[in-house]
Amino acid sequence: MFDGQIDPEFADEHIRVLSGEGALTGALNWYRAMTRDFGDIDRTTVPTTYVWSTGDTALGRAGAERCGEFVDAPYEFVVLDGGSHWIPEERAEELAEAILARAGS
């Protein structure tokens, strides 16, 4: 299903958790609650770092880059070459470095 992008044990654990009664409802409700009227979204006023991977098939680069248009504070767009949508699982060290760099700024 993920064409070798994620560790099979990681995928199996998520499938196990999300197969529980009612578990998938909460996960899907996050997407259902999304607005399509971006004029209603408040601008972010805190320093923000967006970490994106060039292999993310869920969100393309243009959409990821446009997130910065909604930030009225220091903003950094960090691009990780390769990987996929699952940055915390695949690139934990690089993600932690980006978080620590922001927290220390």
C-alpha positions in Angstrom: 0.0 0.0 0.0 2.8 2.5 0.8 5.2 1.1 -1.8 7.9 0.5 0.8 7.9 4.1 2.1 7.3 3.1 5.7 8.4 0.3 7.9 6.0 -2.6 7.8 5.9 -2.8 11.6 5.0 0.9 11.8 2.2 0.3 9.3 0.9 -2.8 11.1 0.8 -0.9 14.5 -1.2 1.9 12.9 -3.6 -0.5 11.3 -4.0 -2.3 14.6 -4.8 0.9 16.5 -7.1 2.3 13.8 -9.0 -1.0 13.5 -10.3 -0.6 17.0 -14.0 0.3 17.3 -14.5 4.0 16.7 -10.8 4.7 16.3 -10.9 5.6 12.7 -13.8 8.0 13.2 -11.6 10.4 15.2 -8.8 10.3 12.7 -11.2 11.0 9.8 -13.1 13.7 11.7 -9.9 15.8 11.7 -10.1 15.9 7.9 -13.9 16.3 7.9 -13.6 19.4 10.1 -11.3 21.2 7.7 -12.7 24.4 6.2 -12.5 25.1 2.5 -13.0 28.8 3.2 -9.4 29.8 3.9 -10.6 33.4 4.5 -11.9 32.2 7.9 -8.5 31.0 9.0 -6.8 33.2 11.6 -3.2 34.1 10.8 -0.5 32.5 12.9 1.4 35.1 15.0 4.0 32.8 16.6 7.4 31.7 15.1 6.7 28.7 12.9 8.8 26.0 11.2 7.3 23.8 8.5 9.2 20.6 7.8 8.3 19.0 4.5 9.8 16.1 2.6 10.3 16.0 -1.2 8.8 12.5 -1.2 5.5 13.6 0.5 2.7 12.3 -1.8 -0.1 13.6 0.5 0.9 17.3 0.2 2.8 18.8 -2.7 5.5 21.4 -2.4 3.3 24.3 -3.6 0.7 23.7 -0.9 3.4 23.3 1.7 5.1 26.4 0.7 1.9 28.5 0.7 1.4 27.8 4.4 3.9 30.5 5.0 1.4 33.0 3.6 -0.6 32.6 6.8 2.2 33.3 9.2 2.8 36.8 10.6 6.0 35.9 12.5 9.4 34.4 11.8 8.8 31.5 9.4 11.1 28.8 8.2 10.4 26.2 5.5 12.6 23.2 6.0 12.9 20.7 3.1 14.1 17.2 3.7 15.3 15.5 0.5 13.6 12.1 0.1 11.5 10.3 2.7 7.7 10.5 2.6 4.8 12.0 4.4 5.8 10.1 7.6 8.6 12.4 8.7 8.4 11.8 12.4 8.8 8.0 11.9 11.4 8.2 9.0 13.4 11.3 9.8 13.1 11.7 13.5 16.6 13.1 14.1 16.3 15.7 11.4 12.8 16.7 12.6 14.1 17.0 16.2 16.9 19.3 15.0 14.4 21.6 13.2 12.3 21.7 16.4 15.2 22.4 18.6 16.5 25.1 16.3 13.1 26.8 16.4 12.8 26.4 20.2 16.2 27.9 20.7 15.6 30.9 18.5 
